């Protein structure tokens, strides 16, 4: 259907061009060139969206990085701090409602 409509429009424009003895312009461009440019812009936009989506889903989100870093930091604290100091740190965290 869309192809038939495009072909009919093309024939109508060619007919108009012959009758008027000038090009059918849209925004200063021949209509067919204008339409081809629109299709190309749409194709490039879709291609760019696909590239962005492909790269976005491959990498972790900011929140997940933060969780991982927080977990690693907590593990380092537990490994390097004396047990009595670790208890004090955990008490402060609970008091101020910091998450682990």
C-alpha positions as CSV (number, residue, x, y, z in Angstrom):
1,X,0.0,0.0,0.0
2,X,2.7,2.5,1.0
3,X,4.8,1.7,-2.0
4,X,1.7,2.2,-4.3
5,X,1.0,5.5,-2.6
6,X,4.7,6.6,-3.1
7,X,4.6,5.6,-6.8
8,X,1.3,7.4,-7.3
9,X,2.7,10.5,-5.7
10,X,5.8,10.3,-7.8
11,X,3.7,10.1,-11.0
12,X,1.5,13.0,-9.8
13,X,4.6,15.2,-9.1
14,X,6.2,14.3,-12.5
15,X,2.9,15.3,-14.2
16,X,2.7,18.6,-12.2
17,X,6.4,19.3,-13.1
18,X,5.6,18.8,-16.8
19,X,2.5,21.0,-16.7
20,X,4.2,23.8,-14.7
21,X,7.6,23.5,-16.4
22,X,9.3,23.7,-13.0
23,X,10.3,21.4,-10.1
24,X,7.9,20.7,-7.2
25,X,9.8,22.1,-4.2
26,X,9.4,21.5,-0.5
27,X,11.6,23.8,1.7
28,X,13.7,24.7,-1.4
29,X,14.4,21.1,-2.4
30,X,12.9,18.9,-5.1
31,X,10.2,16.8,-3.4
32,X,11.8,13.5,-4.2
33,X,15.2,14.7,-2.8
34,X,13.5,16.1,0.3
35,X,11.7,12.8,0.9
36,X,14.9,10.8,0.3
37,X,16.7,13.0,2.8
38,X,13.9,12.4,5.4
39,X,14.2,8.7,4.9
40,X,17.9,8.8,5.3
41,X,17.7,10.9,8.5
42,X,15.2,8.5,9.9
43,X,17.4,5.5,9.1
44,X,20.4,7.2,10.7
45,X,18.4,8.0,13.8
46,X,17.2,4.5,14.2
47,X,20.8,3.1,13.6
48,X,22.1,5.5,16.3
49,X,19.4,4.4,18.7
50,X,20.3,0.8,18.1
51,X,24.0,1.5,18.7
52,X,23.2,3.4,22.0
53,X,20.9,0.6,23.1
54,X,23.5,-2.0,22.3
55,X,26.2,-0.2,24.3
56,X,23.9,0.8,27.2
57,X,22.7,-2.7,27.9
58,X,26.2,-4.0,27.9
59,X,27.5,-1.8,30.7
60,X,26.4,-1.7,34.3
61,X,24.3,1.2,35.5
62,X,25.6,3.8,37.9
63,X,23.5,2.4,40.7
64,X,25.0,-1.1,40.3
65,X,28.5,0.3,40.2
66,X,27.8,2.1,43.4
67,X,26.5,-1.0,45.1
68,X,29.5,-3.0,44.0
69,X,31.9,-0.3,45.2
70,X,30.0,0.0,48.5
71,X,30.3,-3.8,49.0
72,X,34.0,-3.8,48.2
73,X,34.6,-1.0,50.6
74,X,32.7,-2.7,53.3
75,X,34.7,-5.9,52.7
76,X,38.0,-3.9,52.9
77,X,36.9,-2.3,56.2
78,X,36.0,-5.6,57.7
79,X,39.4,-7.1,56.7
80,X,41.5,-4.2,57.8
81,X,39.8,-2.9,61.0
82,X,40.1,-4.4,64.4
83,X,36.9,-6.1,65.6
84,X,36.2,-3.5,68.3
85,X,36.6,-0.6,65.9
86,X,34.4,-2.4,63.3
87,X,31.7,-2.6,66.0
88,X,32.0,1.1,66.5
89,X,31.8,1.8,62.8
90,X,28.7,-0.4,62.4
91,X,27.1,1.4,65.3
92,X,27.7,4.8,63.7
93,X,26.3,3.5,60.4
94,X,23.1,2.2,62.1
95,X,22.7,5.5,64.0
96,X,23.0,7.5,60.9
97,X,21.1,4.9,58.8
98,X,23.9,4.3,56.3
99,X,23.3,1.2,54.2
100,X,25.9,-1.5,54.1
